[in-house]
Amino acid sequence: MALDFTAIDFETANSSSASACAVGLVRVRAGEVVATTGWLIKPPAGHDAFFDLNTRIHGIQASDVVAAPGWSAQLGEIAAFVGDDILVAHNAGFDMAVIKRACEATGDDCPPYRYACSLHVARRVYALDSYRLPFVAAEAGFAEFAHHDATADALACAHVMVDAARRVGADDIEGLAEATGVRIAQITVASTTSAAPDAAVVAA
């Protein structure tokens, strides 16, 4: 199986997609998790207010990120971990908008990552009452994780994609996308209207 990808999850400080305050990353090779990491991020200036709603969800406060490097300092670390992988995320439009909008806020070049959405895949593979990540992950055999911890969410997303690929007999992300009718998209930076749109305050 050549099921290789990186799962990613962001938490945000407020309703701005640029307000990344935590990231989780999980590398999958041949359908197996081989590396996990995650860290706090100081949101870009002008997007750094912490809303009570967001803090109640993920537990991160402004005081937690005071000593954390900012987006520009950490973008290279994210890129080094991801490499040439296709990214996957649950409600990927949210997470890709975070990358794009945070880069816009800091003036950094936005990596043109290709990505697939585990939420869209789950809707094609599982029959569930809810497709929020905890319910989908439980169906994939990955239950009882710390939802809205960025690394835990990325790990849950990775397990969903691996399980979905097994169920449909796909050997790689492209095959999984084809089998489920889900598009592999790409972050585009040529215009403000061609990229993934800003999403709601929190991811699924």
Wavefront OBJ file of the C-alpha trace (Angstrom):
o trace
v 0.000 0.000 0.000
v 1.364 3.401 -0.984
v -1.064 5.305 1.209
v 1.192 8.262 2.028
v -0.053 11.638 3.273
v 0.145 14.171 6.088
v -2.890 14.888 8.239
v -3.113 18.427 9.604
v -5.339 20.281 12.051
v -5.369 23.891 13.213
v -7.016 25.579 16.150
v -7.771 29.289 15.894
v -7.889 32.070 18.455
v -10.994 33.735 17.048
v -13.286 33.878 14.023
v -10.478 34.975 11.690
v -9.061 32.137 9.620
v -5.657 33.807 10.000
v -5.667 33.383 13.790
v -3.839 30.042 13.978
v -2.883 29.311 17.586
v -2.026 25.583 17.360
v -1.187 23.008 14.711
v -1.077 19.216 14.748
v 0.661 17.120 12.093
v 0.644 13.376 11.479
v 2.708 11.631 8.803
v 1.366 8.411 7.270
v 3.462 6.050 5.193
v 2.072 2.906 3.573
v -1.085 3.264 5.665
v 0.786 3.470 8.981
v 1.333 6.462 11.263
v 5.082 7.036 11.429
v 5.385 10.507 13.018
v 3.274 12.960 14.994
v 3.998 16.462 16.196
v 2.251 19.664 17.157
v 2.872 23.006 18.777
v 1.391 26.334 19.775
v 1.502 29.347 17.473
v 1.353 33.041 18.292
v -1.342 34.318 15.898
v -0.401 37.103 13.471
v -0.756 40.679 14.673
v -4.264 41.946 14.153
v -5.628 38.400 14.397
v -4.352 37.622 17.896
v -7.370 38.286 20.101
v -8.605 35.158 21.867
v -12.400 34.825 21.863
v -14.016 33.123 24.830
v -15.904 30.811 22.484
v -12.699 29.498 20.931
v -10.909 29.161 24.252
v -13.829 27.191 25.694
v -13.533 24.790 22.770
v -9.793 24.153 22.651
v -8.602 25.455 26.019
v -5.835 27.669 24.606
v -5.522 31.164 26.064
v -3.518 34.215 25.040
v -1.096 33.607 27.909
v -0.307 30.147 26.521
v 1.151 31.519 23.277
v 3.127 34.483 24.601
v 6.431 32.650 24.173
v 5.393 30.689 21.072
v 6.970 31.584 17.708
v 4.710 33.328 15.232
v 3.363 32.062 11.931
v 6.322 33.209 9.826
v 8.778 31.449 12.135
v 6.810 28.207 12.078
v 5.725 28.012 8.448
v 9.089 26.513 7.521
v 8.706 23.812 10.176
v 5.273 22.913 8.850
v 6.635 22.775 5.305
v 9.583 20.617 6.393
v 7.247 18.097 8.017
v 4.780 18.014 5.135
v 7.315 17.852 2.314
v 5.586 16.937 -0.938
v 2.679 15.136 0.733
v -0.970 15.639 -0.015
v -2.543 17.137 3.091
v -5.709 15.706 4.588
v -7.932 17.363 7.160
v -11.443 16.988 8.512
v -13.365 19.892 6.990
v -10.249 20.684 4.974
v -11.593 24.004 3.688
v -11.156 25.368 7.211
v -7.559 24.240 7.609
v -6.479 25.276 4.114
v -8.048 28.707 4.689
v -5.957 29.005 7.864
v -2.760 28.425 5.869
v -3.764 30.856 3.138
v -5.104 33.630 5.376
v -2.245 33.416 7.896
v 0.230 33.753 5.015
v -1.693 36.736 3.719
v -1.621 38.328 7.180
v 2.143 37.906 7.525
v 3.156 38.417 3.896
v 4.600 34.925 3.593
v 4.384 32.938 0.386
v 1.563 30.419 0.707
v 2.581 26.836 -0.157
v 0.336 25.502 -2.962
v -0.534 22.314 -1.118
v -2.764 19.677 -2.636
v -5.336 18.420 -0.160
v -8.240 16.066 0.422
v -11.054 16.266 2.962
v -11.738 13.359 5.311
v -15.199 14.802 6.016
v -16.135 14.429 2.348
v -14.620 10.948 2.244
v -16.486 9.914 5.388
v -19.808 10.992 3.928
v -19.208 8.645 0.987
v -17.923 5.682 3.013
v -19.841 5.668 6.316
v -23.545 5.806 7.146
v -23.667 7.953 10.283
v -26.066 10.322 12.010
v -23.256 12.861 12.442
v -20.036 13.352 10.500
v -18.293 15.387 13.168
v -14.798 14.080 13.734
v -15.441 12.195 17.010
v -18.258 10.171 15.425
v -16.342 9.472 12.233
v -13.179 8.530 14.107
v -15.126 6.141 16.322
v -16.516 4.434 13.224
v -12.934 4.119 11.978
v -11.920 2.439 15.236
v -10.229 5.490 16.796
v -12.354 6.562 19.732
v -11.808 8.435 22.994
v -9.350 11.078 21.808
v -8.955 14.680 22.998
v -11.130 16.453 20.434
v -9.890 19.970 19.591
v -6.356 19.122 20.625
v -4.730 19.788 17.252
v -2.414 16.773 17.253
v -5.142 14.423 18.489
v -7.516 15.688 15.803
v -4.886 15.214 13.091
v -4.267 11.676 14.330
v -7.992 10.925 14.290
v -8.237 12.288 10.747
v -5.336 10.086 9.661
v -7.045 6.993 11.050
v -10.252 7.877 9.222
v -8.455 8.104 5.885
v -6.582 4.850 6.440
v -9.777 3.030 7.420
v -11.728 4.501 4.508
v -9.011 3.436 2.068
v -9.133 -0.087 3.474
v -12.899 -0.257 3.141
v -12.937 0.812 -0.494
v -9.792 -1.081 -1.445
v -7.740 2.001 -2.338
v -3.947 1.832 -2.325
v -3.243 5.563 -2.228
v -4.902 8.931 -1.726
v -5.600 9.343 -5.414
v -7.282 5.956 -5.495
v -9.316 6.787 -2.399
v -10.438 10.062 -3.963
v -11.424 8.307 -7.179
v -13.276 5.526 -5.370
v -15.288 7.978 -3.266
v -15.794 10.699 -5.864
v -13.936 13.223 -3.718
v -11.783 15.837 -5.399
v -8.134 16.399 -4.545
v -7.985 20.191 -4.519
v -5.124 22.665 -4.284
v -4.536 25.882 -2.420
v -4.299 28.583 -5.052
v -2.913 32.042 -4.477
v -3.449 33.777 -7.822
v -6.597 35.540 -6.632
v -8.575 35.983 -3.453
v -11.568 34.145 -4.900
v -9.903 30.969 -6.141
v -8.707 29.539 -2.844
v -10.630 27.667 -0.200
v -13.057 30.095 1.418
v -12.798 31.222 4.990
v -14.603 28.763 7.192
v -16.561 29.010 10.409
v -15.017 29.763 13.778
v -13.996 26.163 14.511
v -13.351 23.027 12.562
v -15.592 19.961 12.732
l 1 2 3 4 5 6 7 8 9 10 11 12 13 14 15 16 17 18 19 20 21 22 23 24 25 26 27 28 29 30 31 32 33 34 35 36 37 38 39 40 41 42 43 44 45 46 47 48 49 50 51 52 53 54 55 56 57 58 59 60 61 62 63 64 65 66 67 68 69 70 71 72 73 74 75 76 77 78 79 80 81 82 83 84 85 86 87 88 89 90 91 92 93 94 95 96 97 98 99 100 101 102 103 104 105 106 107 108 109 110 111 112 113 114 115 116 117 118 119 120 121 122 123 124 125 126 127 128 129 130 131 132 133 134 135 136 137 138 139 140 141 142 143 144 145 146 147 148 149 150 151 152 153 154 155 156 157 158 159 160 161 162 163 164 165 166 167 168 169 170 171 172 173 174 175 176 177 178 179 180 181 182 183 184 185 186 187 188 189 190 191 192 193 194 195 196 197 198 199 200 201 202 203 204
